[in-house]
Amino acid sequence: MSTNTETVQRYLDGFRTGDHERILSCLTDDIEWTVVGAFHLVGKQAYDQAIDGGPEFDGPPELEVVRMVEQDDVVMAELTGAARRVDGTVMLMSMAEVFVMRDGLIAERRAWVVDVSEGNAPPSR
């Protein structure tokens, strides 16, 4: 496994446990995070404030890597996941993630998140 892929794996492990310190240790200071159609932010402080998913979510998400590929300094991942909302409902997700790496750290993260909670099952492996 390459350094870049190891960093992304460590980052995802941090996200699964809500470990802000672990997540932030995987990022460059000038990190850019875009969830297409939802938000764009820049910098570790803004990132730290957005990690928990906002006031409508309760606890860290469950994330499963379906596949991960790497080319040069870009790691792409297909994920499925579930996030518990404060009202007790669960958002099921299918995600595509692009991690642009710099010196073994994540410099940019672009995510496409599709809510599949309404009876649309995520694709199988």
N, C-alpha and C positions, 0 to 999 in steps of 0.2 A: 504494500500500500504506500502511495506517495505521501510526502509531507502535506501537500494540499488536501488530499482526501482525508488524511488523519485529522487535520484541523477541522474540516467540515464535520467529520464524525464526532469529534470532541464538542464542537459547537452544538450539534443536534442533541447530544447527551445532556448538555447544559440546559437546553430548551425543554427537554423532557422532564427535568427535575426542578425547573425554575431557578437554576443556579446562575444568578446574574453575573457573579464574578467569573465563572467559567466561560460564559458566553462572551463577556466583554474582553477576556484575555485572547480570544480568537479574532478580534477585530482590529483594523487600523484605526488611528485616531480620527481620520476623516471619512469613516465608513458612510456609505450611502445605502439606504434601504428603501426600496420601492415595492409596495404591494400594488400591482397594476389595477387601476380603477378605484383604489382606496386611499393610499397616502404615499408620500415621499418625504424622507427625513435625512438629515446629514449630521454626523458627529456622534460620539459615544454617549454623551449625556442624553441627547434626544432618543437614541436607541435604547438606552437603559430604561427610560420612562415608558417606552412602548412594548417592552418585552412581555409584560403580563397580559397584553391583548385588550386592554381597556376595561372599564368598569362592568361591562356586561359578561365577562368571563370569570370563572372561578377555578383557579389552579392551573398548573401547566398542562399543555396538550399531550395527548398520546400521539406519537409519530412513528411511522414505519417506513423505512426506505424500501421502495420497490426496486429501483435500480439507480446506480450512480455511474456517471462516465466523466472522464477528464480529458481535456485537450489543452496543451500548453498551460496557461495560467487560469483556466476556466474549469470549474467543476459544475456539472449539471446533475440534478437529482429529481427523480419522480418519487413523491411521497403520498401516503394516505394518512389520515389522522382523525382524531376526535377531540373536541374541546367542550368542556362542560360550561354551560352558561349559569349565571347566578340564579336563574329561575328554575334550574334543575334539568332543563332540556339539554340535548347534546347536539352540537354541530358536527356533522361528518364532512370531511374535506378530502378532496383530491387536489394535489399541488404539484406544480412544476417550479423548480428553484434554479436560479443561475447564480453561482458564487464566483465573482471575479477576484482572483487572488493577487496579493503583492507581498513578496518576501515571506511566504508561508502563512499570511494572515488574510482574512476576508476584507477586501477593500470596497466591494459592492455586492449587495444581495438584491436580486430581482425575483419576485415571487408572483405566481399566478395561482390564486386560491379559488377553488370552485366548491361551493356549498352543495353537497350531494345528499343532504339530510332528507329531502322530500321523496324518498323512494328510488332515487337514482344511485345505484350501487357503484362504488369506485371500480375502475377496471381491475381485473385480476391479473396476476403475474402470468 
